[in-house]
Amino acid sequence: MRHDDRQTYRRRKIGDALKRFREDLGLTQGAAGRLLERSQASLSAYENGHRAIRRRDLKHILDMYDVTDELVRKRLLSLAAQGRQSGWWHDFNERLEPGVLDFAALESDATHVRAFGAQLVHGLLQTEEYARAVISSSGTALRRTSQEIETDVKFRMNRQRMHDHQPPPEIAVILGEAALRQRLGGLDIWRRQLLRLVEMSERPHIAVQVLPFAAEVHPGSDGSFTVISVVPEGLLDVVTVHSMTRTWYVDEPSDVDHYLRTFDRLQEIALSESDSRVTIERIVSEA
């Protein structure tokens, strides 16, 4: 499949909205095509998320469908503009699953990232050797070659380019104490990873907090998650949850709000940033 034919999160969201607007008007695709003076095939491709749409074309369709809600229009037009941008992840088109590439594209455009990692250091803060140890021991590694694992490692390291964006996104990461104490890759690799965490936590755009074993029962017990704000002014927040075989996207406002409230609660329970830094340094010194 050509890259231009691949569905992405942005295209799916735009397509779902266009289909809903059309159906609200009681139009078939054929009738809508005649109204918009474009083929039914092209309209179908937009609605199915198989074709990128130009910002000006989307604006025309929204005008013709009489979509006047400024928040909705701004959100969709922002998604259209971002969805047509090229990025480093395109170099991995033939080697990684579309869902993985889609996640990187969303993450690269983020203004804010909020992440909870129960068992592992978050990918945006990993050293290369720690990332290799994580990926090599993961469930997906059981069906991947050593070359594919190295591709995954390279891809993960490329994701960290966002730290050099001007301005960089605001990143808040909460790590369970288990993520700090599990010596993945051996003592030396693990130690360097924790020192890297301390270093990264001193950057002004990164906040790292530790959720200690002694913490009360907390809502993060259900597992790790990441909330990505992908357009300016918080117009769209997306929750991503990873499994061994796929990435799940959650964007229903009520569901996203639940994750955001969960993250806020975890921040309240976790150690402060300064105490977290001291805790990480103490764990390293005790090894």
Steps between C-alpha positions, in 0.01 A plus 500: 500500500630844411562733793238743368238222514558413864244593759631713783337619819461852358347381174260269682386782727445735206327227301268405784403865543433552128284188487302614803448850356385354167257258663362776724402680178332185370735477200629189330863501390384546143283799588777650712745451216276696267459775760877523545576449129733209564482128432332258734824299504703792635237579762497135605880504531480803729228346716684168528823674598692366200587838350652814650290810450632848431407763753329716239297202371391413852399861564289493182324181607432635848356817345277301263386275786420814703729404787524821699630385838835682523652250743414207274629679191826603666560148629443334162696759303793461740492123454495543122797736502708273724399184318666614177837578661797274436701365789795280586266202555437475125846339473350202684191460278600162359636360826246576771125467542286804406369526856852542637578770245170671575584514870838661425336760277255595774773507762724718283225763471421497871487815708463298821576138589378345824612142560471241773739206487434228754780258410734669252672834446307691232641475146563875476743474792676172418868456418570305183640199685208491743257528208674206334468294818130587531418426137706180492316362803150610399224271383524632144868400483395135497397539137756755380847460355807668648497745208138591570582553866780740403253686278269535800787634711597755234137605468466551875814712512369714214185571701718691744563769239203679652724609789679728253185666367478875550310523720498138620177347625429497871563142617378365835590140581400299806694177554410218734785404732510161328610674180803634686601183681472245221858462375428451133812433294718444805643721770702741282224564245244542775722740693565716193127509431423633847773763471349598165164543676657737750662697217178523298297602805715812530387629160240776533244328276513162677345407834572155645321369806533165676203303631654307791408150613376658823233702316136430573286300260481714190307522170815421298473135604320432172821560304713747308362766267599820320289810438615706201376850422547518125372841394545850643293627791401153618236460231563127473636254755565138407569215740723220373518158659744242367469123497732237353321510165352846453454857617158611620378859464242645738358842418141509622496812720353320803759221475789742450380701799510181708864441404590862570339484843682172563830665408426798725429261787824311436690829508350574841601159639846489342810656653581858407745558216784582738427204729472276195844609382643423845329160499644406161848606609464297821396188309809536281730548799359194675576270206 
